[in-house]
Structures are given as C-alpha cells and as structure tokens.
Amino acid sequence: MDFLGSTTGSGTLAMLFSFSESILPLDSRSFLLKPLFLRWLSGFLHSVLLLVLFFSWVRKKIRGDSGVTESLKDRRDFGFKSALFCSLALSLLNLVLMSLSGFYWYESGWLDNEQLVSSLGFLLGMVSWGVLSICLHRCRDCEHKKAPFLLRLWLVFYLVVSCYSLVVDFVMYERRETVPVHLLVFDIVAFIAAVFLGYVAVLKKDRSNSNGVLEEPLLNGGDSRVGGDDSVELNKTNGSGEATPYSRAGILSLLTFSWMSPLIDIGNKKTLDLEDVPQLHDTDSVVGLAPKFRSMLESPDGGERSGVTTFKLIKALYFTAQWEILVTAFFAFIYTVASYVGPALIDTFVQYLNGRRQYNHEGYVLVITFFAAKIVECLSQRHWFFRLQKVGIRMRSALVAMIYEKGLTLSCQSKQGRTSGEIINFMTVDAERIGNFSWYMHDPWMVLLQVGLALWILYRNLGLASIAALVATIIVMLINFPFGRMQERFQEKLMEAKDSRMKSTSEILRNMRILKLQGWEMKFLSKIFDLRKSEEGWLKKYVYNSAVISFVFWGAPTLVSVSTFGACILLGIPLESGKILSALATFRILQEPIYNLPDTISMIVQTKVSLDRLASYLCLDNLQPDIVERLPKGSSDVAVEVINSTLSWDVSSSNPTLKDINFKVFPGMKVAVCGTVGSGKSSLLSSLLGEVPKVSGSLKVCGTKAYVAQSPWIQSGKIEDNILFGKPMERERYDKVLEACSLSKDLEILSFGDQTVIGERGINLSGGQKQRIQIARALYQDADIYLFDDPFSAVDAHTGSHLFKEVLLGLLCSKSVIYVTHQVEFLPAADLILVMKDGRISQAGKYNDILNSGTDFMELIGAHQEALAVVDSVDANSVSEKSALGQENVIVKDAIAVDEKLESQDLKNDKLESVEPQRQIIQEEEREKGSVALDVYWKYITLAYGGALVPFILLGQVLFQLLQIGSNYWMAWATPVSEDVQAPVKLSTLMIVYVALAFGSSLCILLRATLLVTAGYKTATELFHKMHHCIFRSPMSFFDSTPSGRIMSRASTDQSAVDLELPYQFGSVAITVIQLIGIIGVMSQVSWLVFLVFIPVVAASIWYQRYYIAAARELSRLVGVCKAPLIQHFSETISGATTIRSFSQEFRFRSDNMRLSDGYSRPKFYTAGAMEWLCFRLDMLSSLTFVFSLVFLVSIPTGVIDPSLAGLAVTYGLSLNTLQAWLIWTLCNLENKIISVERILQYASVPSEPPLVIESNRPEQSWPSRGEVEIRDLQVRYAPHMPLVLRGITCTFKGGLRTGIVGRTGSGKSTLIQTLFRIVEPSAGEIRIDGVNILTIGLHDLRLRLSIIPQDPTMFEGTMRSNLDPLEEYTDDQIWEALDKCQLGDEVRKKEQKLDSSVSENGDNWSMGQRQLVCLGRVLLKRSKILVLDEATASVDTATDNLIQKTLREHFSDCTVITIAHRISSVIDSDMVLLLSNGIIEEYDTPVRLLEDKSSSFSKLVAEYTSRSSSSFD
C-alpha cells in the first residue's frame, strides 16, 4: 500500500504533468474541453485515491483498530456487495481500456502521446479501484459506523469529474467532433458507478437496528442485526445462516475457486456424504429465497396470488436473483470482448513474423496482449458459468417452494383437473427447465454482440467482403430456424409422451401388489412399452434432427468462409495469409452463436410454456378460507354448528353433494354418522374440515381439530414420527396413546419397535396397523374436536371394540367426537346419530328416538339384524349339533403339536436373531462408491449392435479433423504473406481445392453425427426395456423395501440422461480428443518444443482431473440420491394434504420441503463450484502453454519458420485452452452422467421372481378342479434378516368349502394369503392345491387360476371396461352381467359413456364402496375355483356387506372361498374357521364346534360381538 500510495502515485503524476506540458495548447479554455485533459484529470484523481487509501491504512495501523466481526448476513448486505462489484468492474474496465489505448499507442509507432496519457490514466484507475476493492473486502469485518471522511469526499469529487466528462462529451458532439466510442462508454459507466457509490457511501441508510442507528456497509460492513431472533433461529434450524466456504472466501479465493479446495480434498480422502457438503448461505437457500419470491407474487392489493401471470412470474424470478443476473451479464460481456482479441491480432502477429515490425519488442507486447486477453477470458467465463448455475439453483428452489405451497392449499375441485403426477411434473420438469434457462438468458443480446465484433474484425481485414460473411451468417441462422422449430416440436411431443408414461408408471408402482396378485403385471408392462414406443418415435425424430443441426453447426464456418473468400476474389480484394488466418479464427468463434441461436429460441419457447403452465397452476382456486368459521376454544358453548348448509364438490353442479345440513355438537358430545354407500358421510366430515366448497349456509367450529381419514395416510419414516406428527415427545401421554390404540403389542413384535421405518404408504404395515397409527396420531394431538371417518373398518372385531371403548369412550370422553361408521353396534353409545341419504340428513337424534321414526335407519338396523341372525343361528346350532369332521380334529391336534414344537424352537431362534444385527425393511438408497466401473462404460458402448458402430464414428471424426486442418493449411500455404509476394497457385485453384476439402469434411461430420445418434438411440431403448422388464419381474419384497421415488427417478431423470445426453457426452469426448491431437500436431509442426511442453501440461491436467473427480463423482451421486426424497415428500404431501391441513401442519411440512430442497441444491451448488475449480486450473495451464508457444515464435530469428504456418498454429492455439478445458469438462461430465447408466443397471440386475410359466411343468387346463388347499409346516419371513411371521402352519382347506380366517391385526392372516399367491415365498414347508405343489409351477399358472378381492379396493385410470377386464378376455354382455350381479349396473348405465365412462387416478371419482364392488365384478367375470376375500367388505356398510356375501354364496357355492374378515358376520356362516395368533394356529374347526367350547378364543370373540351388537337393540 505504501508503494502504491507514494511511489506509484507521485511518479506517475509527474510523468502525466510532463506529457501535458509538452502538448498543452495555448488556449487553456479549449484544452479544458479536450479528452486529453479528462484523462489527465482522471489520472490525477485516482492518484489522490491511492494516497487516501494509503493514509487510511497507516492511520488504522497507528491506532491499532481491530474491529469487531459482524454477522455474515450484514457482510453480504446488498450495499456492500454492490460497492465491491462496482469497484471490481471499474478496475476491469480500466484494464480493458488500458490495453486498448496501449494497442493504439503501439499502432501509432509509440508516437501518439495522447494515447500514452490515456494508457497511464487507465493504469492508475485500474490500480486504485483494485486496491479499493481489496480494502472493501478486508474491511468487511470491521465495525465502522460509516465510510472514512476522506473517501466520501473523494467520491464526491469523482462524481463531479464524471459529470464534467459527460458534459465535455456532449459539447464535442455538438461541435461535430469525433468522440472515441470506447471513451464515451467509459464516461457513461463511470458516471453511473459514481452516482451509485456516492449514494451508498454518503446518502444510503442501512436497515435500522434495535437502537435505530443506521449503518453503512461500504467499508465497515456494519454490525446491524437485520431481522429478529426468530429469523436467526429459522436460519440456524435450516443451517443456512452459518458462514459457508463461499460466503467467507477472500477475493483471491473467489477468483480462483480455491474455496472449493477443502471439500475436494475431503472427497479424495473419503467418500463424500451429504453431511460433508457445506450448507448453503441464506442468499442461495430456499429459506431466504421463498419469502422474497412469495412477496413478489402477491397481488398489489395484498390479496391472494389468484392474479399470477407469466409476466409477474418472470418479474418475481428476476428479482429473486437480480444481483447474480446483472453480474453474469457483466462477465458475459467481458468474456465476449476478450475472446475476439486473439483473432483481431493474428494478422499483426503474422506480419511481425514476416519481418514487418513497427517498433522494438513488438512481438513481446503482442504476447502479453494475447496472454492478458486469455486470462480475462478465462476468469470471466468461469465466473459467468458458475453464477449462471447459481441463478438456476435459486430459480428452481423458489419455484419448487411455491409449487409445494400451492399443492397444500389447492381446492379439491382444482385438484380434479390436475393429477398428482402432473403436479409433481411441475416440480421435476417445469421448475428444472426454468432453472436450466439460466444458461441461455444472455444469449439473445450476446449473439448480436458476437456477430458485431466478428464483422468488425472481418471488415478491418477483408473490407466489403465482410458483407458476404454477414449474408452467409444470416443464411446459416435462417437454415437453423426450421430445424430449431422442428426440434422444439419434437421435444414438446417427447415430453408429453414421457409425461404419459411416467403417469402410468407411477400408478402401476403404487398398485404393483394388486397387479401381481391378479397376474396382470406383464399386461401392464406391455402398456408401458406401448407408451415408450410412442415416446421413442418422437425421440428418434429428435435425435436425427439433432444430427442435422450438428452438421449445420460444424459446416457453418465452412459456408461462411467459402462465401467470404469467394467474395474477396470477385471484388478483387487481395488475400493475404495473415488476414485469412484472422478470418478463419473469427469464423471458428462465430460458430458458437450460429449454433446456439436455435437452441436459445427453442429454450425460450420451452421456458415460456413452462412459465405459462406454472402461472395457470398458481392461479388455480385455493380452498375457500371462509367455508368454516373457526373460533378459538372457549369462545362459544357450541363445538360444531351447521346451519342450513348446502355444499358441493362441484360448485357448478345442479345437484349439490350435501343439501340443507343442520346440526349442533356441544363440547363432549359423541356424534355418529351412518348411511349407505355414497350417501355423503365422508363429505360431511370433509365439509367440517373446510374441504368442500360452500354454496350457502354457515359452519362454525370452536377449537382445534384432529382427523382420521377412511383411507389411512401414513408418511414414510419412523412409526414414532407418524404418531408425534410434529409434537414434542411426552412419554406418559405417548404410552397411554399406544395402549389405547392396541399398538404396544405390535411394537413389541417389530424388531425396532416404534423406531421401525415405515415404507411408502405404510407398505410394510397391515391395514389395521395403519389405521391404528392414524388414530394414535390424532389422539396424541390432544385436540378439542375429533373427526373419525370409519376408523374401525380395517381392524378386527375385538380390536374395534377395544378402540371404541378405550379411545372414544376413554381418552376422548371429554372431547367432541364425530365418527362415521358402518358398524351398528357402535351407534347406541352416541349422543346424536345422523342418518345420511342422498346428501341429506334424513334422520337425527338419539338411537332409541330415531329407531322407529323413519325407514332409513331401520333399513340399516335390519341389515345388521340379518347379519346377527346368522351368528345367532350358528351359535344355537352349536348346542345340539355334533361334529362329524373328525379329520379336522386330528389336523388341529397335529397342528397344535407342531405349533408347540415350533414355538419352543422359535424361542431359540429369537435368541439367535437377537444377537445378529437387525436391519430395517426400508433401506437407505443404494449408492455406488468410488469411480464408476469400466464395465459400466463397456456395457454402454457395446449395448448397441455390439459396439460395431463405434469404429465408424471415430473414423468419421478423424477424417473430418484431417480434412479441416488440411483446408486451413491449404489456405495458409496457398495465399501470400503480403501483397508483394507472388501466390503459389491461381485463385480458381485455391477456391476449388478449399471447397472440395471443406465439402468432404462436412460429409464426414454428417456421417459421424448420424451414426452417433443411431447408436445412442439403440442403447437407450435397450437399457429401458432391460430395466423395466427386470423391475416388473422383481419380487414384491423389492417394492416393499424400495420407495417408488427411487424407481421413478431412474425411469425419468436417469432415462432422460441416457436418451438425450450420454450419446453427445461420449461423442464430445471423442471429438475433443481428436481435435486436441490435431492442434498439438499443428503446433508441433511449428516447434517440437511445444510437444515437450504438452507432456507436463497433460500430466498436470490428468492429475487435476483425477483429484477433482473423486469429489465431483460423489457430489453428482448425491444429487441423484437427494432428489428422490424430495419427490417422495412432495408426492406424499399431495396425497395427504387433507390430513396435513386438518392438523394445521402446513408450516412444518413447508419447512421439511425447504430442508429437502436445500439438501438437493447443496450438492448441485458445490458440483458447479467443483467444475469451475477444475476448469479454471486447466485454462491456466493451457494458456501458459499457448504463451510459451508465442514466446518461442517471437524469439527465433525471422525466416526460420514459415509465417503462414506459424499463424495457423496460433489460430489453432487460440482454442487450445477452450478445448483442453472442454475435454476435461466433458470427461468429468461423462463420468457424472454415466452414473445414470450405473443406476439403471442396478435395477436391471434386481433378482427376479421365479418363472411366470414353467413349460415342462404346466398344470392341466382344468386345474384346480376341486379347489383343495393343503398347507404343511408353512414358515414365512419377509426377509432373511427378519423374524418368522408364519411359524409352522399346517391345515387343509377342503375343496368347495368356505373357510374364514380371523385373528388380531398382525397375526399373519394377510401373510398366509400372500404366500398362497406366492407374493412371499415360504422359508420352509409347502402349499398344495389339488395335490400340486405351487412352488413347482409358474407364477402366472398359479395366480391366473386364483381370484382375490383385496383389502385395498384399487381402480386404475382409464375406463370402467378396462378396470373390469384389463386383459380384454370378455364380451360386453359378460361385463354387464357381472356389473348387475355386483349391483353396479344401474350406476354405470347412468353414465353417458356407459362402459367407457372414465375412471380418474386411483378411482377417486368413485366412492370406496363402489370401488370394492368393482373388485367383486372382476372375480365374477373370472369365476376361479378358489376365491380369496382379504377384508373385502371393510369399507362398505352392513347392507352392502350382506349383498356381497349373498352374491358370493349364489355364484361361488361350488368354489373354495377363503375369507379374511374383521366382521364376525362375514365368517360365522363359513364351513371352517381358522384363528391365527402371532403366526401360529390357535384354533381351527367348524364354527359350531368352536362355539361349543366356551373357552375358545373364537367363542369369546363371537360372544363379545353379539353382546355388543345386541346391546344396540336393547
């Protein structure tokens, strides 16, 4: 600083004075209006700035100020960052103008003193602003209340001088005097910067702190604490308020990306995990971005975001990353200008080598200029690219947060028009696409700048022939437009086809268990393949169109150069080798904007489409906040009050869902809601939650709510977390809840208790367990009002009775409870019963009051009495009837003996298993470690045609490179170095040979591009089919332990990478390697020393690449691993939005989404930083190599080397750093992208189920004829590391008999059925059907001969016909017959499209009971000899249950029917009853014999049921 402040400042000042005196005109007033005086004054002022900074530094050292470290948030304040940016920008601008003035001084033969003064003035400006930048950065931690007085005073003077400079420019313009453009631009920029810095330093007030003191961030950084404690806590919670390596890095570290070195070093020592990746700073974290983005989207009147438009969305995105966008624009401008310096100087360099030297040391000045341009180009490009990716990450994060928030508030009517898959696509596709647009945002204006600079260089060298270059450039761009439009259309269609495929894939994965039970998985796989075939049609068009665009890209410089050189010949413009080489280098740079323009336009259109889609989505109606008037607890003596309310899911419908609803619920009341299927019971509860739009009337709810849905919604994660649901742990209350919900015993059975990780949608839990966890979640909330939607349907009778007693009448005795139920036995305890029919309350009152007051309630009671009569008749018969089934007794005795033996063995096994380490069913996503195996690359290369196309692709590129170098060499050799040298060939020969070589190279490119996309397309197709076939053939255990998000990620993101990116990555590596070899060859022809230099440079590059790739590879893998939880959380939230809203947990879920979003952004952010860390170092190495070559060329005597050949080497050398960095970048990117192949191959090698068909052992066509099922010593466990679920079961289900299976939830009932269908393979024992061991036949031969009505009624998106007959085996008449038998015929006939009436996603437009009847229709069509009912009537009322039982008795009287049911009435009339407990047979006999034994568990169960049910009639 001392040196800069004294020696440099005063010495340079003296020099300026001497020069000014030598050229000072006599008219001083005239001199004051000359640019020379302005440059002198500017230099003087900057010298003063250096003295001021030096004085401030000395003063600080003398006083010993240490300063106080401020908070990171204040250090990153907008004012501070802006001041720092302005200082750096002015320093770089002075550097550019200094170089330009020095160049003009050199061109004048060092005689133009005005240019010398300008150069020195700009030098002082560069140094002073650079020193100020350093001071700003170093003083960011210092606690000064405002900028030093001298600095503020200097900024005022600088503003005055800047104004004066603009006035002089204006006066000169009025006098018609020429003002150099670059000086005018500098004066304007300097004035703007001066105004801003003056405002920041003198006038700007920072945000107030607690004392009201306003702090200035320019040189002090301030110590104001912005935001309250809450914001600090929020930042700490999310980890975004901490100092990060990037935010605390110094200037040098920022410039060189050295702040990434610690993370890369860690990656070389160990495998990186997410914990190793630093947090994001709040400016890049969604925690800081989302509020700002949300506020920008709010309507001016402060209302809802109903008025979101595309323009408003663009505006909000811009202001979310405004600073970074402006900085990237600046770097893009600097890079563009610097990249054209080399081509502009080539002609001068060739003339120098030819001996035409204008001054001493001209060659070294040129070398320094080349090197400075390369350094500026490197720095600007690296920071431009890095900050572009930052902008993309910010935009994506903000959009994901807003999409998620909208998903939580969407009204149900809005949801009906959007499937969950489409909403998820907004996040995974549209938000990503808008984020990726950051790469293209500056291209439109950069194209104009690049073309303008290119034409300027061409005009300087070739004069009017540059017009031909402009025309050719425009023609090439116009040629690109139709291909670009086609590409856009193909991509749009490709995305639509992909959306359709992913939608079906998501639905299939959710219901894979049903597909396997029915034997439909291969049919649905063929559906996926059909959708993929449509997608592949557009993919093929897309990739071949890309090949044509690639041909145009590589052929464009040839066309432009041929046109330009042809115009030169026609116009008689002499062609000299220096000018030719300068033009060729310019054409190579011009290649980029020509190629990028169609892509840019296409990306703009695609982004516009995505923005329109998101704007329309964000404009969808939210839930009406005024549907329910929410009152605080204690503010009213009524808990729930509904007055004259009419509500409808579809507001436009003439038939409302609920009509004229009136009732009151007082605190502590128990209200039961009953009615037939589709009467509006669930809608009534939804209306109290505010989910159903209100047409008229009023609804009031006083206090907090808790809700239990009919279909259990379970979140992935621990059981404990599902129960706590955001509440803190209170162990006493928690234990009480577990006991009341009968979960304690279940948790004891599970290896990890309540720490067991639940799979997606609770896939590793039984239906009853899921329902009880739901109830426990509601209980733990300790709400005021509880809404239960049929909570006892999925549990057995004993558990249901326990829940009703312990929950509704126990823990909730003082709470208001409204419960929907189909079980009449739970009605008498209600204080109020609401009977629903056709959306109205047909009866209301206490049980005895309404029993005889209407027919609707009597019909429900009558159906229940009918069911109970069946139980009573069996119970009565048990007194007199003697069993004649001695064989069963023997079987039971044998079974019990075996059970006792196994139980003792199992105790030993349990001890052994307790020693072994236990594992969760749901495992962390598998992630390969270390480098990607070479086998992965080899498989990818050889998958298409055995790799036969690879040699031809390489040959095409080698020929292209040889022909291209040959054509350029021909032009350099065949044109004279100067006008006074005779050309070696005629002009006609020159052009003919050049055109022939250029045409040949273009053909080679077309061949290479076509073969490359052909191989890539074939490989993508093979990988897709291989992975999907393997997934669909994998056992159910794979889907139980693998969240669908992981499979979806591979089927979407990874498959897209294989489809569209990997072929080009492989091609880029091959192309770049061959190009580099060509460049090295050309440069080595000039000097073999260059080749020697390349050896250490290449070695260093490889070392850097290997050092980098260890961390980058794992970061890339983490990106893939972290994306699946984000998608899964999003998907779960959409499906459980009603439950989340009912518990008022929106804030917590938004916070979780932000955490997961940042978890996904973190590895992306540091992946970008790591890439630029590498590229910067490689750029430096290649630039040094290039400079060495130049120094060698200017150091050797004239005439030793042909100037034309040397110029050609320089022309190619200009792209050396770009190509070398591009090679390493593509290699690293290839290794990152090949991870997609690695991940796909993981799932392409999943262990498969046994064969679907075993040709050598197929059962007879009539099998099974009797339907006898014989089970011998059956033992089952879900995974090798898990305990036995079934422990030695032995029994026989006689053919043609009805067997009921009962037992507590989790006793093994569903497991037994899954084993019968071989969804789970036995660990030991066997099952025989009509004497055939089911393990010896194919899976489809087994499953297609059996029928099942599953516990969860499932319908697929499509039509009613496709849901009943997906295999297309039956006629319409047969389908109608089945519909009539299951009582759905009339309902379907009401639909306009009859059998083709639509079924929405998950069958949501049909009630739960109707879906169950559709499942009944399927088995009626199939008419198998063995029918399994897995709690098939759990979701229907008693009347519908009786109807289903009656239908089954009529149409399956000669079949073996195995029924799992919680309702005693569903199994009491069975021929045999099997009672399971903890995986063993507790009882197995006829219902009569079991009821005779009053000590039997079944007898006690029936007694409890009948006593509870009979009490309802007392």
Summary of the structure (lengths in Angstrom):
residues: 1514
radius of gyration: 39.6
end to end distance: 100.5
largest distance: 138.9
contacts: 5253
relative contact order: 0.08
helix: 66%
strand: 8%
